[in-house]
Amino acid sequence: MFEQSIAQRMGLLHTESAFQILAQANALEAQGRSIIHCEIGQPDFKTPRHIIEAAYKAMNDGFTGYGPTPGYPQVRETIAEYAANYKHIKTDMEEVVIVPGGKPVMFFTMLMLVNPGDEVIYPNPSFPIYESCIKFAGGVPVPMPLTAENDFRLDLDQFRAAITPKTKLVILNSPSNPTGGLFTKEDILAIADILREHPNVFVLSDEIYDRLVFEGAATSIASLPDMKDRTIILDGFSKTYAMTGWRLGYGIMHRDLARQMEMLMVNSNSCAASFTQIAAMEALKGPQDAVEEMKAAFQERRDWLIGALNDIPGITCRMPRGAFYAFPDISSFGLSSEEFCHRLLQEAGVAAAWGTSFGKYGEGHFRLSYANSLENLKIAVDRIDQFTKTLK
């Protein structure tokens, strides 16, 4: 009815397929079907109790009204201290902006840096909202292939060749969604060396999974002194602290950029919720035992899952080094990744995200989230095994 009235820019946005699949899976469950959920990137753990208690106390203490647009000073200072301890970045509260979830940092970065026609280099396959935000800002998406053959790391020669005089921004995500790939410290140092040849190019470093690394460690490009001022760090609480529904994230960036992001915040959200910020401060300063317990559980699931997937004829899967996703190769079955996942859901009751929902270079793969119990993952793998036998 309103098709002719909708602004053309809305056609530049795309949805997140995991939520589409979740809706379809929920509809099947409502019909009585047994569905194993491996589509959504949501930890299956409850938010640690001490964080919940901090939110209760904050509400009782009156943190229920508007707060400062960039966030409460004491929370921003806590984030700066956390960045020093865990990311090895010297920063202060003036370089921190608190936002409702991680996605606003993506959106705001594009809106404040990217002019129409500017090129943005981003990994592919990757989180689909990157490309949406680039297009919405009028930028030109320049995908950089991540392949299993290269362990889902950047090909540095391709990366160097992709940078042009029109390049404005480079997006890094390590560990990666959907592949679980990790850029090594050597990769980050090499990327920085290349970017030093292009001093006007900024970096958006998505570090939302950097506490969930199973081998090695995540290296922030902002920890390199000469890269900090041109890097915007995206991080938050959803994955590390099982706080997806709390909708709280933050950006760390040069204070001049922080003032621009604050302007976008005041024009869109006013501020992030007050009591959730106080709870988040407790998450960062309080006991970290729950984080380590969740990480250990994810690693146990990963270790079992990858071996089990590789035992299924026709499927191969790289060992992810971080996050909580597996990205198996199912190209041998001759189906598009989207058809494979639709049939897997309808015929086998396993909800998973198809590879091309993360970009064209995701074809031939699908994403399984192992943010589910080991018991359910074993059921899922058995169903996948039985399903693939019907394709043979």
Stockholm file with secondary structure:
# STOCKHOLM 1.0

chainA/1-392         MFEQSIAQRMGLLHTESAFQILAQANALEAQGRSIIHCEIGQPDFKTPRHIIEAAYKAMNDGFTGYGPTPGYPQVRETIAEYAANYKHIKTDMEEVVIVPGGKPVMFFTMLMLVNPGDEVIYPNPSFPIYESCIKFAGGVPVPMPLTAENDFRLDLDQFRAAITPKTKLVILNSPSNPTGGLFTKEDILAIADILREHPNVFVLSDEIYDRLVFEGAATSIASLPDMKDRTIILDGFSKTYAMTGWRLGYGIMHRDLARQMEMLMVNSNSCAASFTQIAAMEALKGPQDAVEEMKAAFQERRDWLIGALNDIPGITCRMPRGAFYAFPDISSFGLSSEEFCHRLLQEAGVAAAWGTSFGKYGEGHFRLSYANSLENLKIAVDRIDQFTKTLK
#=GR chainA/1-392 SS CCGGGSCGGGGGCCCCHHHHHHHHHHHHHHTTCCCEECSSCCCSSCCCHHHHHHHHHHHHTTTTSCCCTTCCHHHHHHHHHHIIIIICCCCCGGGEEEESSSHHHHHHHHHHHCCTTCEEEEEESCCTHHHHHHHHTTCEEEEEECCGGGTTCCCHHHHHHHCCTTEEEEEEESSCTTTCCCCCHHHHHHHHHHHHTCTTCEEEEECTTTTCBSSSCCCCGGGSTTTGGGEEEEEESTTTTTCGGGCCEEEECCHHHHHHHHHHHHHHTSSCCHHHHHHHHHHHHSCCHHHHHHHHHHHHHHHHHHHHHHTSTTCBCCCCCBTTEECCBCGGGCSCHHHHHHHIIIIICEECEEGGGGCGGGTTBEEEECCSCHHHHHHHHHHHHHHHHHHC
#=GC SS_cons         CCGGGSCGGGGGCCCCHHHHHHHHHHHHHHTTCCCEECSSCCCSSCCCHHHHHHHHHHHHTTTTSCCCTTCCHHHHHHHHHHIIIIICCCCCGGGEEEESSSHHHHHHHHHHHCCTTCEEEEEESCCTHHHHHHHHTTCEEEEEECCGGGTTCCCHHHHHHHCCTTEEEEEEESSCTTTCCCCCHHHHHHHHHHHHTCTTCEEEEECTTTTCBSSSCCCCGGGSTTTGGGEEEEEESTTTTTCGGGCCEEEECCHHHHHHHHHHHHHHTSSCCHHHHHHHHHHHHSCCHHHHHHHHHHHHHHHHHHHHHHTSTTCBCCCCCBTTEECCBCGGGCSCHHHHHHHIIIIICEECEEGGGGCGGGTTBEEEECCSCHHHHHHHHHHHHHHHHHHC
//
